[in-house]
Amino acid sequence: MATTIYLIRHSGPFVEIDNYSNGNKVLWSEFNKNMILSPKGEKNAKRLCNVEELRNISELYSSNSSRAIETAKYLSELNNLKIKLDDRINEREFGVKYFDEIPENFAKDSLENKELKFGTGESLNELDTRFKNFINELLDNKKDNAVIVLHGIILLSYLKTICTHFTYNGKNFEIKFNNNIVLNGKPNNPSIYKIQYDENKTVINVEQIEIIN
């Protein structure tokens, strides 16, 4: 019997903060964790409640960032579930103190070489390890129809490990699972990815779920 887990990339953040416009004076940890949703992001997060499959979920998890929690809150209210936070689904540790220290093309280079890391930060292999540990725990505990609200880099790195085709040219992704298109272009904020596993924790299906207006 298949177990289903939904991975949701958080909705669009609000970034028009003047104090944050000078990247070499912005503490990355503060900027990253405290970034809230934009008004449009709030509307799009609320649209998640229109997705029939998300109207009867068993568990709801989120990273500890404001934008992820604010995305999850609508599903929390809809399903009468408390949001559970877990460090294993938090944003990647980039290993920088200030925002503008993140190297150019770091995301693309990291996806091409998952051992790549900067400073005291995490490689994508290390990120994958903690996230897979979390997923395996859900599967061991039979947490079917669980929703995880997380960040783009964790999501994309995980999709690369489980999908049969994954390319990224620095602008657009082409991701397939058994010849079925999962993503062709850029991932939206928010976007929903339905992952199904068999009783041996093997991925048997990956698809993107449309968000209804």
N, C-alpha and C positions, 0 to 999 in steps of 0.2 A: 504494500500500500504506500502510495507516494506521500511525502511530507512537503508542505509548501511554506516557503519563507519569502516575504516581500521586502526588497531593499528599496528604500526611497531616498533619492538625493534631496537634500533640503531645498526649500524655496529660495527665491532671489533675495539677497541681502541689500540693506541700505548702506551706501558707502560715501554719501556726500557729506562728510564731516570735515570741516576745515582744519581742525587740529590734527587730523590724520593725513593731510595732503603732503606733508614732508616726511618721506619714507625713512630718512635716516634719524628721525627723532621719535618714531612710533615704535613702541615695544610690541613685537610681533605677538607675544602671548596675550597681551591685552586686546590688541586689535582683532585677533582671530577669535578669541573666546566670546568677546562682548558684542560682536557684530550682530545687529538686529535685522529683522526682515523689513524690506521696503513696503510701502502701501500696496504696490502691485504684488509683491511677494506674499503678503497676508491674504490677498484675494485668491491667489493661485494655491496657497496652502489649504484654504477652505474648500477649494474645488476637489481636493482629495476625497472629501466626504461623498462626492457624487459617484465614486467608483464602487460598484456593487460588491466587488470582492473584498473591499476594505470595511464593509459594514458589519462583519461578524468575525472579528479577529480575536485571537486568544491572548496574545501578549503584545506589548508595545514598548519598544526600546529606543533610546536616543543617545547620541553623543552628548557631552556636557556643554556644548556651545549653545549660545542663545538662539542662533538661527535654526538649529536643528530642533531644539525644544519647542520653539515657537511654531515650527512646521508640524510637529507631532501633536500639539495641544488640541487641534480640531478633531483628530481621530480619537484622542483620549476622551473628549467630551461625547463624541458620537457613540463610542463603544463602552462608555462608563468604565474605562480602564485608567489606572495610574501609569504614568510614564516611568519606566525603569531606566536609570542611567548605568552605563558600564564603561570603564576606562578602555576596554579592548576595542570599542568602536569610536573612540575619540579621533580627532583630526591627526594627521601625521605630525610627528615631532620633526620640525625642519632644521633644528640645530642652529637657529639664528637668534640674535637679540633684537635686531631692528628689521622692519619690513623690507627695506630695500637691499638687505644682504642676501636675499634669496637669489641664487644664480639665474641668469636668463636661460630659458628653455629647460629649466630643471625638471618639469613634469615630463616632457618628452624624453629627455635623456634618462630619467629614472625608469620610465616604462621600457626603454630599450635595454637598460642595464640595471636590473633590480638589486644589485649589490651597491649601487651608487648611494652615497650619503654625503651630507655636508655638516662639518663641525661635529657637534655632539648629537645630531639628529638621527632619524631612523632611515634605513634603506627600505625599499618596498618589500623586500623579502622578509624583513623584520615586521613590517606592517601586516603582511599576509599571514605571518605566523600567529600574531595575536588575534587577528580577525577570524582565522580558521578555527582557532581554539574556541572562540566564542560560538561560532556556528556549530561546531561539533558538540558543544555542550547543549545547545538547543535541541539538536537531533537526538542526542542521548536521552534527553528528558522528554522527548516526544512533543515538543512545542510546535504543533502544527498551526498554520495560519498566523504566524508571528510576523510583526512588522518591525523593521529596523530603519530608523531615520539617521542618515549618516552623510559623509562628505564625498565629493566627487572622486578624489584620488584613491580612497579606500575602495569605493565601488568599482572604479575602472581597473584597478590592480587586481581585484578579485575576479572580475569578468575575464581578465586576461588569463587567469589560472584555470578557469573552468570552461571557457568557450573554445570552439574548434578553429576559429579564425579571428585574428585581432590585428588590425593595422591602424597606425596613427601617423599622419604626415605633419603634425604640428598644428593643424587647424581642425581637421575632421577625422572622425573615427569610422572604421568599418568593422563591425563586430558581428559574427554569425555563430549560431549553434546548430550543428548538423544541417548546414546550408540555409537555415532560416535566419533572416536578418533580425538582429537584436537592436543594433544602433547603426545608422548611416548618417553621419554628420556630427553635430555637437550635442552633448546631453543637456536636456532642459533642466531648469530649476522651477518646480520640482519635476522629477521623473520617477517612474515606478518600474521595477524589474522583478518579475516573478520567477523564482528559482524552485524547481521541484527535485526531490531526492528520493531514491529508492531506499529499501530497508538496510542496505549496506552503505548508506551515505554517499552513494554515487549520484552525480548530477544527471538527471534524465531529460530535463527540459529547462530552457532559459528563454524568456520572452519579455518584451516591453509591453506594459499595459497602458492603454490610452486613458488620459484624464479627460473626463467629460465636462463640457461647459455647464 
